[in-house]
Amino acid sequence: MQVMKVTSPTDDSKTPAVKYMEENLIGDLNYYRAEKLTKKLLEKGLITERQYGLLMDENKRTFRPFLAEIM
């Protein structure tokens, strides 16, 4: 007969799926913050519509938001 000690998982033992979701959520949050900042720059007239589009494209490449299509 084998006896196994059952322990609760620690934060270090997160599954790859959990780590992947956390990274996606962080990317989404950073993208959202960058979008808000970029939009404020546009509203204040500090950048043009073209520059806004270029910055948003760069934000998508940089942060790789998981939910960007829905936003």
PESUL-V231032 format. One record per residue. N is the residue number from 0. RES is the residue in one letter. SS is DSSP state (@ for helix, = for strand, . for the rest). Layout:
<<N RES SS> <N RES SS>>
This chain:
<<0 M .> <1 Q .> <2 V .> <3 M .> <4 K .> <5 V .> <6 T .> <7 S .> <8 P .> <9 T .> <10 D @> <11 D @> <12 S @> <13 K .> <14 T .> <15 P @> <16 A @> <17 V @> <18 K @> <19 Y @> <20 M @> <21 E @> <22 E @> <23 N @> <24 L @> <25 I @> <26 G @> <27 D @> <28 L @> <29 N @> <30 Y @> <31 Y @> <32 R @> <33 A @> <34 E @> <35 K @> <36 L @> <37 T @> <38 K @> <39 K @> <40 L @> <41 L @> <42 E @> <43 K .> <44 G .> <45 L .> <46 I .> <47 T .> <48 E @> <49 R @> <50 Q @> <51 Y @> <52 G @> <53 L @> <54 L @> <55 M @> <56 D @> <57 E @> <58 N @> <59 K @> <60 R @> <61 T @> <62 F @> <63 R .> <64 P .> <65 F .> <66 L .> <67 A .> <68 E .> <69 I .> <70 M .>>
